[in-house]
Amino acid sequence: MNRREFGGVALAGAWGAAAAPQQKASYDGLGRPPMRWGIRHSMQVPDFTPRTLQQARQLGMEYVNTWSSPDKYQELVKQAAQAGLKMAKIGNGEVHNRAELVLGLPGRDEKIEEFKRNLRALAAAGIQYQLYAHMANGVWSTARETARGGADTRAFDAGQRPTSAGSSHNNVYFERRYTEDELWANWEYLARRIAPVAEETGVKIGIHCDDPPGLTLGNLPRPLFSSFEGYKRALEIANSPNIGMGLCAGCWLEGGVSMGRNVLETIEYFGGLKKLFIIHFRNVHAPLPHFHETSLNEGYMDMYKVMKQLRKVNFDGVLIADHWPNMAGGVGQAYNIGYIQALIERANEEA
């Protein structure tokens, strides 16, 4: 074949390739590549008004989550479905951050029975996930501070007196200091009794990180859910496929090096065990002794690295934007949801 013949064949081949139907990737109705990843990105919905549910749809959400009582679970699931949404989880404050359970106070056994009823109510409503925090006096903060552009945000400064604790036992300073041995014994008592019901119902209980982690607050040390080793020991005690981690990335970043392993190593380990059930996806400007919460792209952690690690372990639980700064116009949650969706899609495409 001479050069002219070769050029003609090459040109014909190029034209033929251009004219031939191209094999295209399958795209969803929004024009995006289909998700190949089972992550359940969920929006917090405090009220189930038509406007709020419409906003969730407009933000591209498939899942929502809320807090309520067991008698309302099935109706809330129905309302979400009517709006074209799925319920990822429902929290119940009556079995969350309870001193009776953490400290073995009078009423503990009654609370455990209530916890069991809650698991059965979740299962009856088709809910697979339960977030539970094991803090007797809840989430502690100091005076609110200012984030980017003057946004009002939660903060904690170990050099100041706490101003609030987010639980039913606000600002509780218990009369005596509880020992770590007591707290571990109380966790074992609880875990051994709820694990069989979690397995029976199929509900996965994600234990939330202590917030802030590792400190003694109100005469209570926080040795269980404030470090990698604490979680490892607690989940080994529970010894159940249905009791795992509710990893708050923000809390882990608050603790910094005191957590024992960084957030990426923690995701790799517990995700590899399939014990990573719920993620609170948030960022802070610095670790303890002083932090304030930020938008996802303003803190000291590159949150894309966190999302990429979740994709690496094929995390298929519930991911929630949490604790965003209060922006003008109330757009803080929407800002973070959009940012998260971009990170999910980027991580998915890279994989």
C-alpha positions as CSV (number, residue, x, y, z in Angstrom):
1,M,0.0,0.0,0.0
2,N,1.5,3.4,-1.0
3,R,1.2,6.6,1.0
4,R,-1.9,7.8,-0.9
5,E,-3.7,4.6,-0.5
6,F,-2.8,4.5,3.2
7,G,-4.0,8.1,3.7
8,G,-7.3,7.2,2.1
9,V,-7.9,4.2,4.2
10,A,-6.9,6.2,7.4
11,L,-9.2,9.0,6.4
12,A,-12.1,6.7,5.6
13,G,-11.6,5.0,9.0
14,A,-11.7,8.3,10.8
15,W,-14.9,9.3,9.0
16,G,-16.4,6.0,9.7
17,A,-15.6,6.2,13.3
18,A,-17.1,9.7,13.5
19,A,-20.3,8.6,11.6
20,A,-20.8,5.4,13.6
21,P,-23.2,5.5,16.6
22,Q,-21.1,6.1,19.7
23,Q,-21.6,4.0,22.8
24,K,-22.8,6.3,25.5
25,A,-22.8,5.8,29.3
26,S,-26.3,5.3,30.8
27,Y,-27.4,8.6,32.4
28,D,-30.2,9.2,34.8
29,G,-33.1,11.7,34.2
30,L,-31.0,14.6,35.6
31,G,-28.3,14.1,33.0
32,R,-25.8,12.8,35.5
33,P,-23.8,9.5,35.4
34,P,-25.7,6.9,37.4
35,M,-24.6,6.3,40.9
36,R,-22.6,3.1,41.4
37,W,-22.5,3.6,45.2
38,G,-25.2,2.9,47.8
39,I,-24.5,6.0,50.0
40,R,-27.8,7.5,51.5
41,H,-27.2,11.2,51.5
42,S,-30.0,12.5,53.7
43,M,-31.4,16.0,54.6
44,Q,-32.4,16.9,58.1
45,V,-36.1,17.8,58.1
46,P,-37.3,19.2,61.4
47,D,-40.9,19.7,60.2
48,F,-42.8,17.8,57.5
49,T,-44.5,20.7,55.9
50,P,-45.1,20.5,52.1
51,R,-42.7,23.5,51.6
52,T,-39.9,21.8,53.5
53,L,-40.4,18.5,51.7
54,Q,-40.5,20.4,48.4
55,Q,-37.2,22.0,49.3
56,A,-35.7,18.6,49.9
57,R,-36.8,17.5,46.4
58,Q,-35.5,20.8,44.8
59,L,-32.1,20.1,46.4
60,G,-32.0,16.8,44.7
61,M,-32.4,14.7,47.8
62,E,-33.6,11.1,47.8
63,Y,-33.5,10.6,51.6
64,V,-34.6,12.7,54.6
65,N,-34.3,12.2,58.3
66,T,-36.0,13.7,61.4
67,W,-36.7,13.4,65.1
68,S,-40.0,12.2,66.5
69,S,-41.8,9.7,68.7
70,P,-42.6,6.0,67.8
71,D,-46.3,6.6,67.4
72,K,-45.6,8.9,64.5
73,Y,-43.0,6.9,62.6
74,Q,-45.2,5.2,60.1
75,E,-47.1,8.4,59.3
76,L,-43.9,10.3,58.7
77,V,-42.6,7.6,56.4
78,K,-45.9,7.8,54.5
79,Q,-45.6,11.6,54.2
80,A,-42.1,11.4,52.9
81,A,-43.1,8.8,50.3
82,Q,-46.0,11.0,49.1
83,A,-43.4,13.7,48.5
84,G,-41.2,11.3,46.5
85,L,-38.7,10.8,49.3
86,K,-37.4,8.0,51.5
87,M,-36.8,8.1,55.2
88,A,-33.2,7.3,56.1
89,K,-33.6,7.5,59.9
90,I,-35.7,8.8,62.7
91,G,-34.3,9.8,66.0
92,N,-36.0,9.6,69.4
93,G,-34.8,12.0,72.1
94,E,-36.3,9.9,74.8
95,V,-33.7,7.1,74.3
96,H,-30.8,9.4,73.3
97,N,-28.2,11.0,75.7
98,R,-30.0,9.6,78.7
99,A,-28.3,9.7,82.1
100,E,-30.3,6.6,83.2
101,L,-28.5,4.5,80.6
102,V,-25.1,6.0,80.8
103,L,-24.8,6.1,84.6
104,G,-27.0,3.2,85.6
105,L,-29.5,5.5,87.5
106,P,-32.9,4.5,88.7
107,G,-35.2,4.0,85.7
108,R,-32.5,2.4,83.6
109,D,-34.3,-0.9,83.0
110,E,-37.4,1.0,82.0
111,K,-35.4,3.1,79.5
112,I,-33.9,-0.1,78.1
113,E,-37.4,-1.5,77.5
114,E,-38.3,1.8,75.8
115,F,-35.2,1.6,73.7
116,K,-36.4,-1.9,72.6
117,R,-39.9,-0.7,71.7
118,N,-38.3,2.1,69.7
119,L,-36.3,-0.4,67.7
120,R,-39.4,-2.4,66.9
121,A,-41.3,0.7,65.9
122,L,-38.5,1.7,63.6
123,A,-38.5,-1.7,62.0
124,A,-42.3,-1.7,61.6
125,A,-42.0,1.6,59.7
126,G,-39.3,0.2,57.5
127,I,-36.4,2.3,59.1
128,Q,-33.1,0.5,59.1
129,Y,-30.9,3.0,61.1
130,Q,-30.9,4.4,64.6
131,L,-28.5,7.1,65.8
132,Y,-27.8,6.8,69.5
133,A,-25.5,9.1,71.6
134,H,-24.2,7.8,74.9
135,M,-23.6,11.1,76.7
136,A,-25.4,11.6,80.0
137,N,-25.2,15.4,79.8
138,G,-25.1,15.9,76.1
139,V,-23.3,18.2,73.7
140,W,-21.5,21.0,75.4
141,S,-20.7,24.4,73.9
142,T,-19.3,27.8,75.0
143,A,-20.4,31.2,73.7
144,R,-21.2,31.2,70.0
145,E,-18.6,32.7,67.6
146,T,-18.4,34.1,64.1
147,A,-17.4,32.1,61.0
148,R,-16.9,33.3,57.4
149,G,-18.8,36.4,56.5
150,G,-20.2,36.9,60.0
151,A,-22.1,33.6,60.1
152,D,-23.1,32.7,63.6
153,T,-21.7,29.3,64.7
154,R,-21.3,26.9,67.6
155,A,-18.0,26.8,69.4
156,F,-16.2,25.3,72.4
157,D,-13.3,26.8,74.3
158,A,-11.9,24.8,77.1
159,G,-10.8,28.0,78.8
160,Q,-14.4,29.2,79.2
161,R,-17.4,28.0,81.2
162,P,-19.8,26.0,79.1
163,T,-23.0,27.8,78.3
164,S,-25.2,24.9,77.1
165,A,-25.4,21.2,76.9
166,G,-27.7,19.8,74.2
167,S,-29.6,17.1,76.0
168,S,-32.5,16.5,78.4
169,H,-30.1,17.1,81.2
170,N,-28.9,20.6,80.3
171,N,-25.7,21.7,82.1
172,V,-25.8,18.9,84.5
173,Y,-22.9,18.7,87.0
174,F,-23.4,15.4,88.8
175,E,-22.8,15.3,92.5
176,R,-19.9,12.9,92.3
177,R,-17.3,12.0,89.7
178,Y,-18.1,8.7,88.0
179,T,-15.2,6.4,87.3
180,E,-14.3,5.0,83.9
181,D,-14.9,1.4,85.2
182,E,-18.5,2.3,86.1
183,L,-19.1,3.8,82.7
184,W,-17.7,0.8,80.9
185,A,-19.9,-1.5,83.1
186,N,-23.0,0.5,82.3
187,W,-22.3,0.4,78.6
188,E,-21.9,-3.4,78.7
189,Y,-25.2,-3.7,80.6
190,L,-27.0,-1.7,77.9
191,A,-25.3,-3.2,74.9
192,R,-25.9,-6.8,75.9
193,R,-29.7,-6.1,76.3
194,I,-30.3,-4.1,73.2
195,A,-28.1,-6.1,70.7
196,P,-30.5,-9.1,70.5
197,V,-33.4,-6.8,69.6
198,A,-31.4,-4.8,67.1
199,E,-30.5,-8.1,65.4
200,E,-34.1,-9.4,65.6
201,T,-35.5,-6.2,64.0
202,G,-32.6,-5.6,61.6
203,V,-32.1,-2.1,62.8
204,K,-28.5,-0.9,62.8
205,I,-27.5,1.3,65.7
206,G,-24.8,3.9,65.1
207,I,-23.2,5.2,68.3
208,H,-22.5,8.9,68.0
209,C,-19.1,10.4,69.1
210,D,-18.8,12.3,72.3
211,D,-19.1,16.0,71.7
212,P,-16.7,17.5,72.6
213,P,-14.6,14.3,73.0
214,G,-12.3,13.2,75.7
215,L,-13.0,15.9,78.3
216,T,-14.5,15.5,81.8
217,L,-17.6,17.6,81.9
218,G,-20.0,17.9,84.8
219,N,-18.0,15.3,86.8
220,L,-18.2,12.8,83.9
221,P,-15.2,11.6,82.0
222,R,-15.8,10.5,78.4
223,P,-13.7,7.4,77.8
224,L,-16.0,5.3,75.6
225,F,-16.8,7.2,72.4
226,S,-14.0,9.7,72.3
227,S,-11.2,7.7,70.6
228,F,-10.4,5.0,68.2
229,E,-9.6,2.5,71.0
230,G,-12.7,3.5,72.9
231,Y,-14.9,2.6,69.9
232,K,-13.0,-0.6,69.3
233,R,-13.5,-1.8,72.8
234,A,-17.1,-0.7,73.0
235,L,-18.1,-2.5,69.8
236,E,-16.2,-5.6,70.8
237,I,-18.2,-5.6,74.1
238,A,-21.4,-5.3,72.1
239,N,-20.3,-8.0,69.8
240,S,-23.2,-7.5,67.3
241,P,-23.3,-6.8,63.6
242,N,-26.1,-4.3,64.4
243,I,-24.2,-2.1,66.8
244,G,-21.6,0.1,65.1
245,M,-20.4,3.6,64.6
246,G,-22.2,6.8,64.1
247,L,-19.1,8.7,63.1
248,C,-19.4,12.4,63.5
249,A,-16.5,13.7,61.4
250,G,-16.7,17.1,63.2
251,C,-16.3,15.5,66.6
252,W,-13.4,13.4,65.4
253,L,-11.7,16.6,64.0
254,E,-12.5,18.3,67.4
255,G,-10.4,15.6,69.1
256,G,-7.5,15.8,66.7
257,V,-4.5,13.6,67.6
258,S,-6.1,12.6,70.9
259,M,-8.5,10.3,69.0
260,G,-5.7,7.9,68.4
261,R,-6.2,7.6,64.7
262,N,-7.2,10.2,62.2
263,V,-10.7,10.3,60.6
264,L,-9.4,8.6,57.3
265,E,-7.8,5.7,59.2
266,T,-11.0,5.4,61.3
267,I,-13.2,5.1,58.3
268,E,-10.9,2.6,56.7
269,Y,-10.9,0.4,59.8
270,F,-14.6,0.5,60.9
271,G,-15.8,0.6,57.2
272,G,-13.7,-2.5,56.5
273,L,-15.5,-4.2,59.4
274,K,-18.9,-3.0,58.0
275,K,-19.5,-1.3,61.3
276,L,-19.8,2.2,59.9
277,F,-23.6,3.0,59.8
278,I,-24.1,6.8,60.0
279,I,-21.9,9.8,59.2
280,H,-22.4,13.3,60.4
281,F,-20.5,15.2,57.8
282,R,-19.1,18.5,59.2
283,N,-15.9,20.4,59.7
284,V,-14.2,22.6,62.4
285,H,-11.6,25.3,62.2
286,A,-9.1,23.7,64.7
287,P,-9.0,20.8,67.2
288,L,-9.4,21.2,70.9
289,P,-8.8,23.1,73.2
290,H,-10.7,25.6,71.1
291,F,-12.8,25.1,68.0
292,H,-15.7,26.6,66.2
293,E,-17.8,24.9,63.5
294,T,-17.4,25.9,59.9
295,S,-18.9,25.3,56.4
296,L,-17.4,22.2,54.9
297,N,-14.8,24.0,52.8
298,E,-13.7,26.4,55.6
299,G,-12.3,24.0,58.3
300,Y,-8.9,22.5,58.7
301,M,-9.9,19.2,57.1
302,D,-10.1,18.6,53.3
303,M,-13.5,17.0,53.3
304,Y,-13.0,15.6,49.9
305,K,-10.5,13.2,51.4
306,V,-13.2,12.1,53.8
307,M,-15.7,11.5,51.0
308,K,-13.1,9.7,48.9
309,Q,-12.3,7.4,51.8
310,L,-16.1,6.7,52.3
311,R,-16.2,5.7,48.6
312,K,-13.2,3.5,49.0
313,V,-14.8,1.4,51.7
314,N,-18.2,1.5,49.8
315,F,-20.0,3.1,52.7
316,D,-23.7,2.5,52.1
317,G,-25.2,3.9,55.3
318,V,-26.7,7.3,56.1
319,L,-24.7,10.5,55.5
320,I,-26.0,13.8,57.0
321,A,-24.9,17.4,56.8
322,D,-24.9,18.5,60.5
323,H,-24.1,21.6,62.6
324,W,-23.7,24.2,59.8
325,P,-23.1,27.9,60.6
326,N,-26.2,30.1,60.6
327,M,-26.0,32.0,57.3
328,A,-28.2,35.0,56.2
329,G,-31.4,33.8,54.7
330,G,-31.1,30.4,56.4
331,V,-29.2,28.8,53.5
332,G,-26.5,27.1,55.6
333,Q,-28.0,23.6,55.3
334,A,-28.6,24.0,51.5
335,Y,-25.0,25.3,51.0
336,N,-23.6,22.2,52.7
337,I,-26.0,19.8,51.0
338,G,-24.9,21.1,47.6
339,Y,-21.3,20.8,48.6
340,I,-21.7,17.2,49.8
341,Q,-23.5,16.2,46.6
342,A,-20.6,17.6,44.5
343,L,-18.1,15.6,46.7
344,I,-20.2,12.4,46.3
345,E,-20.3,12.7,42.6
346,R,-16.7,13.5,42.2
347,A,-15.6,10.6,44.5
348,N,-18.0,8.3,42.6
349,E,-16.6,9.3,39.2
350,E,-13.0,8.9,40.4
351,A,-13.8,5.4,41.6
